[in-house]
């Protein structure tokens, strides 16, 4: 590839043409407690405080980075080992991103000449420093940590492709081939503990959340409530397992200390548990209201205990009331077919189909289910709609 320069000049240091300043960044909870704080972070002078807070608190690497002295030389401890700590400058972040991208481009022979690689690096660094472009969050979190700082981390079960052989294998560590992708689509089998099954999915989701990525799964293969089990019992239903995944996602902040897990749950409109799925968050919102309003009418001894425990229940989405209920860690969507929409228009019947034997689990007016979907979305903004048939034929 030949890379033409648009914003930079060959031979001029892209960082030297940027005006720099130092700022403090502090992120607080609604009660005033400090979530994150850093002083003397180096940022481009053109950046707003909001831009500073986002990059410093979210995207600066927090550990494992060699620290530099006032003279720009690496600091060492009494034993002569490098002093490690966080990134402290946007320059470091821009370099590890643009430098890593350039490194892989050169490794795979993408550039026609060295001057093209130089231009590629400079142009990208310039755009990052001037807020003209930005990659997705997993790139900010993970890209260049090995390239710039030698951070590796233990292998986490990631798979990589060998471009020479075309074969895939397990990565030897976490950051030589990092996880820079924003979103993943994963499947799930109607199996409790087997590979590709329900419990295995929670492990795979956790791996993605840990490095800042999001994941979405259509759970329509999983049998519904009261369907037959191989051992002779009856299934507890899809909702009981979705609550496990919801709680697991809530316990893991994507990117470690950076943001909530990003999770989507989809279900076909003919699944036996579709009504419970549609109304899941509506029920939980009612529970939140009951908790919050009930808190206002506690007996004196209960109020005293609540104060003793520091228990506060309110309508804050990040508060304990919402944390107590389920269904708060995913975006839920129902997948609608043309057949369902035709049944709604014709005021016809709609059948819910068992996953184990394909028999009818329930028949109901299509309009009734359609109204449930719309009313639920009005109450709590979920479920979303995914059209399934014509849109895929067009795709």
C-alpha positions in Angstrom: 0.0 0.0 0.0 1.0 3.6 -0.7 0.0 5.9 2.1 -0.4 9.6 1.2 0.0 12.2 3.9 -2.9 14.5 4.6 -2.2 16.0 8.1 1.5 15.4 8.7 4.9 16.1 7.2 7.6 13.6 6.6 10.5 14.0 9.0 8.5 16.1 11.5 7.8 14.4 14.9 4.0 14.1 15.1 4.1 14.5 18.9 6.3 17.5 18.6 3.7 19.4 16.6 1.1 18.8 19.3 0.6 21.3 22.1 0.6 19.4 25.4 -0.7 20.1 28.9 -1.1 18.2 32.2 -4.5 17.8 33.9 -6.1 16.0 36.8 -8.9 13.5 36.2 -11.4 12.5 38.9 -14.4 10.3 38.4 -17.0 10.3 41.3 -20.0 8.4 42.3 -23.3 10.2 42.9 -22.5 10.2 46.6 -19.2 12.0 46.1 -17.0 9.0 46.6 -14.0 8.7 44.3 -14.1 6.0 41.6 -10.9 7.0 39.9 -8.3 9.8 40.2 -5.0 10.7 38.5 -3.0 13.9 38.7 -0.7 15.3 36.1 -1.9 13.2 33.2 -0.4 14.5 29.9 -3.0 15.3 27.3 -3.2 17.5 24.1 -4.1 21.0 25.2 -7.0 21.1 22.7 -8.8 18.3 24.6 -11.8 19.1 26.8 -12.0 17.9 30.4 -14.6 15.4 29.4 -12.3 13.9 26.7 -9.5 13.9 29.3 -11.6 12.0 31.8 -12.8 9.4 29.3 -9.3 8.5 28.0 -7.5 8.8 31.3 -10.0 6.8 33.4 -11.1 4.3 30.8 -8.3 3.8 28.3 -5.0 4.4 30.1 -3.4 1.1 31.0 -3.5 1.0 34.8 -0.5 -1.4 35.6 2.6 -3.0 34.1 3.8 0.1 32.2 7.5 1.1 32.7 7.6 4.4 34.5 9.8 7.3 33.2 11.7 9.9 35.2 11.7 13.6 34.6 14.6 13.1 32.1 12.5 10.6 30.1 14.6 7.7 31.1 13.1 4.5 32.6 13.0 4.4 36.4 14.5 1.4 38.2 14.1 0.2 41.8 16.8 -0.7 44.3 17.2 -4.2 42.7 17.7 -2.6 39.2 14.3 -3.8 38.0 12.0 -1.4 36.0 9.4 0.5 38.1 6.0 -0.3 36.8 2.8 1.6 37.0 0.1 3.1 34.8 0.2 5.0 31.5 0.4 8.7 32.2 0.3 10.3 28.8 -2.0 10.2 25.7 1.3 10.1 23.8 1.9 6.6 25.2 -1.6 5.5 24.2 -1.4 6.9 20.7 2.1 5.3 20.2 1.1 1.8 21.3 -2.0 1.9 19.1 -0.5 3.4 15.9 2.8 1.6 16.5 1.2 -1.8 16.9 -0.9 -1.3 13.8 2.2 -0.3 11.9 4.2 -3.3 13.3 1.7 -5.8 12.0 1.3 -4.0 8.7 5.1 -4.2 8.2 5.2 -7.8 9.4 2.7 -8.9 6.7 4.2 -6.7 4.0 1.2 -4.4 3.6 3.3 -1.3 2.9 5.1 -0.6 -0.4 8.0 1.1 1.3 9.2 2.3 4.7 8.0 5.8 3.9 4.5 4.4 3.6 4.8 2.8 7.0 6.1 6.1 8.4 3.1 8.0 6.9 0.7 5.4 8.2 2.0 5.7 11.7 2.1 9.5 11.7 -1.3 10.0 10.1 -3.0 7.7 12.6 -1.2 9.2 15.6 -2.2 12.7 14.4 -5.9 11.7 14.0 -5.9 10.1 17.5 -4.3 13.1 19.1 -6.7 15.5 17.4 -9.8 13.5 18.0 -10.4 13.0 14.3 -10.7 9.2 14.7 -10.9 6.6 17.4 -11.0 2.8 17.5 -13.4 0.7 19.4 -12.9 0.2 23.2 -11.1 -3.2 23.1 -8.5 -1.6 20.8 -7.9 1.1 23.5 -7.8 -1.5 26.2 -5.6 -4.2 24.6 -3.8 -3.2 21.4 -0.1 -2.6 21.7 0.4 -3.6 25.3 2.8 -6.3 24.2 4.3 -4.3 21.4 5.0 -1.2 23.5 5.5 -2.6 27.0 6.2 -6.3 26.7 3.0 -7.2 28.6 2.0 -10.7 27.9 -0.3 -12.1 30.5 -1.3 -15.8 30.8 -3.1 -17.5 28.0 -6.9 -17.1 28.3 -8.1 -19.6 25.7 -8.0 -17.3 22.7 -7.6 -18.8 19.2 -5.5 -17.3 16.4 -5.0 -18.2 12.8 -1.6 -18.9 11.2 -1.7 -17.0 8.0 0.9 -19.3 6.5 -0.7 -22.6 7.2 -4.3 -21.5 7.4 -4.7 -23.5 10.7 -5.9 -22.2 14.0 -4.4 -22.8 17.4 -4.4 -21.4 20.9 -2.6 -18.2 21.6 0.5 -18.5 23.8 -0.5 -15.4 25.9 -3.1 -12.8 26.2 -1.5 -9.8 24.5 0.8 -10.8 21.7 -2.3 -11.4 19.7 -4.8 -9.4 21.7 -8.6 -9.3 21.6 -9.3 -6.1 19.7 -12.8 -6.9 18.4 -15.8 -5.1 19.6 -18.6 -7.6 19.3 -19.0 -11.3 19.0 -22.0 -13.5 18.1 -22.0 -16.8 19.9 -24.2 -19.8 19.7 -25.5 -22.1 22.4 -26.6 -25.7 22.4 -29.4 -27.2 24.4 -26.9 -28.8 26.7 -26.3 -27.9 30.4 -22.5 -28.6 30.9 -21.2 -29.9 27.6 -18.9 -28.0 25.2 -20.9 -25.3 23.5 -23.7 -25.6 26.1 -25.2 -23.2 28.6 -22.6 -23.2 31.3 -19.8 -23.2 28.7 -21.3 -20.1 27.2 -21.0 -18.2 30.5 -17.2 -19.0 30.5 -16.9 -17.8 26.9 -18.8 -14.7 27.7 -16.6 -13.9 30.7 -13.5 -14.2 28.5 -14.9 -11.6 26.1 -16.1 -9.3 28.9 -12.7 -9.4 30.6 -11.0 -7.8 27.6 -13.8 -5.3 27.0 -15.7 -6.9 24.1 -19.5 -7.5 23.9 -21.3 -10.7 23.0 -24.8 -11.6 21.8 -26.5 -15.0 21.6 -29.8 -16.3 20.3 -31.0 -18.8 23.0 -33.8 -20.3 20.9 -32.2 -23.7 20.9 -32.6 -24.1 24.6 -35.7 -26.0 25.7 -38.5 -24.2 27.4 -40.0 -24.6 30.9 -41.5 -28.1 31.7 -40.0 -29.7 28.6 -38.8 -33.3 29.1 -35.2 -33.9 30.3 -33.2 -37.0 29.3 -33.2 -38.2 32.9 -36.9 -38.1 33.1 -37.4 -34.8 34.9 -38.7 -31.5 33.6 -36.7 -28.4 32.5 -36.8 -25.4 34.8 -36.9 -23.4 31.5 -34.8 -20.8 29.7 -35.4 -18.0 32.2 -33.7 -19.8 35.1 -30.5 -20.0 33.0 -30.7 -16.5 31.6 -30.7 -15.2 35.2 -27.3 -17.0 35.8 -25.8 -15.4 32.8 -27.2 -12.0 33.8 -25.7 -12.3 37.3 -22.3 -13.4 35.8 -22.3 -10.4 33.5 -23.1 -8.1 36.3 -20.1 -9.3 38.3 -17.7 -8.7 35.4 -17.0 -5.2 34.2 -15.8 -5.3 30.6 -12.1 -4.4 30.4 -11.6 -5.0 34.1 -12.2 -1.6 35.7 -13.5 0.2 32.7 -17.1 -0.5 31.8 -20.1 -2.8 32.3 -20.4 -6.0 30.4 -22.0 -5.6 27.0 -24.4 -8.4 26.4 -27.3 -9.1 24.1 -29.9 -11.9 24.5 -32.2 -12.8 21.6 -35.1 -15.2 21.4 -37.3 -16.4 18.5 -40.9 -15.4 18.8 -42.1 -19.0 18.7 -40.1 -20.1 21.8 -42.2 -21.6 24.6 -40.9 -19.1 27.1 -41.3 -16.1 24.9 -43.9 -14.4 27.1 -41.8 -14.7 30.2 -38.8 -13.4 28.3 -40.8 -10.4 26.9 -42.0 -9.4 30.3 -38.8 -10.2 32.2 -37.6 -6.7 32.7 -41.1 -5.3 33.4 -41.5 -7.7 36.3 -38.1 -6.7 37.6 -39.0 -3.0 37.4 -42.0 -3.6 39.5 -39.8 -5.3 42.1 -37.5 -2.3 42.1 -40.5 0.0 42.8 -41.7 -2.3 45.6 -38.2 -2.2 47.2 -37.8 1.5 46.9 -41.2 2.5 48.1 -41.2 -0.2 50.8 -38.0 1.3 52.1 -39.9 4.4 52.9 -42.3 2.6 55.2 -40.0 0.4 57.3 -40.7 -0.1 61.0 -38.4 2.0 63.2 -36.2 -1.0 64.2 -35.8 -1.9 60.5 -34.9 1.7 59.6 -32.2 1.6 62.3 -30.8 -1.6 60.9 -30.8 -0.2 57.3 -28.9 2.8 58.5 -26.5 0.5 60.4 -25.8 -1.4 57.2 -25.6 1.7 55.0 -28.5 0.3 53.0 -30.0 2.8 50.5 -32.6 1.8 48.0 -33.5 4.3 45.3 -34.2 4.4 41.6 -30.6 4.9 40.7 -29.8 2.4 37.9 -26.4 1.7 39.6 -27.9 1.4 43.0 -28.6 -1.6 45.2 -32.3 -1.9 44.3 -31.5 -2.6 40.6 -28.5 -4.7 41.6 -30.8 -6.9 43.6 -33.2 -7.8 40.8 -32.4 -9.8 37.7 -32.3 -8.9 34.0 -30.3 -5.6 34.2 -27.1 -6.6 32.4 -28.3 -7.4 28.9 -30.2 -5.9 26.0 -33.0 -8.2 25.1 -34.5 -8.6 21.7 -37.2 -10.8 20.2 -36.6 -12.2 16.7 -39.8 -11.8 14.6 -40.6 -13.7 11.4 -42.8 -12.6 8.5 -45.2 -15.4 9.5 -45.7 -13.8 12.9 -46.3 -10.3 11.5 -48.7 -11.8 9.0 -50.6 -13.5 11.8 -50.7 -10.1 13.7 -52.1 -8.4 10.6 -54.7 -11.1 10.0 -55.6 -11.3 13.7 -54.7 -14.9 13.6 -53.3 -17.5 16.1 -49.7 -18.0 16.9 -48.1 -21.3 18.1 -45.2 -21.7 20.5 -43.1 -24.7 19.6 -41.3 -27.1 22.0 -37.6 -27.5 21.3 -37.3 -31.1 22.2 -39.9 -32.7 19.9 -41.3 -29.8 17.8 -44.8 -30.1 19.2 -47.0 -27.2 20.0 -46.5 -25.9 23.6 -49.2 -23.2 23.4 -51.4 -21.4 21.0 -52.4 -17.7 21.6 -53.6 -14.8 19.5 -50.7 -13.2 17.7 -52.0 -9.8 18.6 -51.9 -10.6 22.3 -48.2 -11.4 22.1 -47.5 -8.4 19.9 -49.2 -6.1 22.5 -47.1 -7.7 25.2 -44.0 -6.9 23.3 -45.0 -3.3 22.7 -46.2 -2.7 26.3 -43.0 -4.2 27.7 -40.9 -1.9 25.5 -43.0 1.1 26.6 -42.4 0.2 30.3 -38.7 -0.5 30.2 -37.3 -0.1 26.6 -36.9 -3.8 26.1 -37.3 -6.0 24.2 -35.9 -4.7 21.0 -37.1 -6.0 17.7 -35.0 -8.1 15.2 -36.8 -8.9 12.0 -35.8 -12.3 10.7 -37.2 -13.2 7.3 -37.3 -10.6 4.5 -34.3 -8.7 5.9 -32.2 -11.8 5.7 -33.4 -12.6 2.2 -32.3 -9.2 1.1 -29.0 -9.4 2.9 
